[in-house]
C-alpha cells in the first residue's frame, strides 16, 4: 500500500517492512496465522502485556448488545478464535447471535472447538470468507467488529466498503487495532519491547520468531489514526470517532451507517 495509505493503485503492498506483490500478501498472512492459530490468545498477551482483554471489554461495551430477547446479529470479521463473539453473546440477551467470518481455516477450527466447549455453538457460527468480499447479503447485520485484524487485510478500503455494505442502516462499525504510541518515553520503551522482546518470546513459546516479527512490523505500517478515520469516512460511515487507549498502544475506531 502506498505510504500515504490512499487507494492502492500499484501492484505492490507491504508485508511488515517488506514490499511484496499485492497478490501474494494474503497467502503470506495466512501462513502467519496458520503458525499462531493455537497460540492466538498467547500471541495477544505477548503483544499487549495482557491488556488486550481489557481493550476487548471496551469493544464489547461499545457493541452494546441488547439485554432483551430482541434479535441482534453481530458480524465479527477476522475473529477466527471467537473471542469477541463469545464476549458479545454472553453480554447480550437471548436474541444475540454472532457470525465469525475469517479467511484462515486453522483459526476457524480453533474457534469452533472453543464454541463447542463453551456451549455457544448454537449462537456463534463460523464461516470462511474474505473481508474484502464478504459472503453475505446487503444490510444483514446490526454491528460489525474487527479486532486486531484489519491491518492484515491487503486492501483495507475494500474491507471498509464491504463492512458498510453488509450493515443495516443505523448500525455501527467498530475496529480495535494497535495504533501509534503518543507518550514521549513510552514510545521508545514500546519499540524496544516490540522489536527485541516479542520475537524472542515468540521463538521460545511458538517456535516462530518471524511470525511475531511480522505482527510487530505490521502495526508500524498501519495508517495513523486520523488517516484511518478519513478512510472510514470515505467508505460512507458517519459520526466517525477514535478512542485512544493505553497511551496510544491501541485505538478503538468507530463509525455509523446512517
C-alpha positions, 0 to 999 in steps of 0.5 A: 500500500502506498505510504500515504495509505490512499487507494492502492493503485500499484501492484505492490503492498507491504508485508511488515517492512517488506514490499511484496506483490499485492497478490501474494500478501494474503497467502503470506498472512495466512501462513502467519496465522496458520503458525499462531492459530493455537497460540492466538490468545498467547500471541495477544498477551505477548503483544499487549502485556495482557491488556488486550482483554481489557481493550476487548471489554471496551469493544464489547461495551461499545457493541452494546448488545441488547439485554432483551430477547430482541434479535441482534446479529453481530458480524465479527470479521477476522475473529477466527478464535471467537473471542469477541463473539463469545464476549458479545453473546454472553453480554447480550440477551437471548436474541444475540447471535454472532457470525465469525467470518475469517479467511484462515481455516486453522483459526476457524477450527480453533474457534469452533472447538472453543464454541463447542466447549463453551456451549455457544455453538448454537449462537456463534457460527463460523464461516470462511470468507474474505473481508474484502468480499464478504459472503453475505447479503446487503444490510444483514447485520446490526454491528460489525467488529474487527479486532486486531485484524484489519491491518492484515487485510491487503486492501483495507478500503475494500474491507471498509466498503464491504463492512458498510455494505453488509450493515443495516442502516443505523448500525455501527462499525467498530475496529480495535487495532494497535495504533501509534504510541503518543507518550514521549518515553513510552514510545521508545520503551514500546519499540524496544519491547516490540522489536527485541522482546516479542520475537524472542518470546515468540521463538521460545513459546511458538517456535516462530520468531518471524511470525511475531516479527511480522505482527510487530512490523505490521502495526508500524505500517498501519495508517495513523489514526486520523488517516484511518478515520478519513478512510472510514469516512470515505467508505460512507460511515458517519459520526466517525470517532477514535478512542485512544487507549493505553497511551496510544498502544491501541485505538478503538475506531468507530463509525455509523451507517446512517 
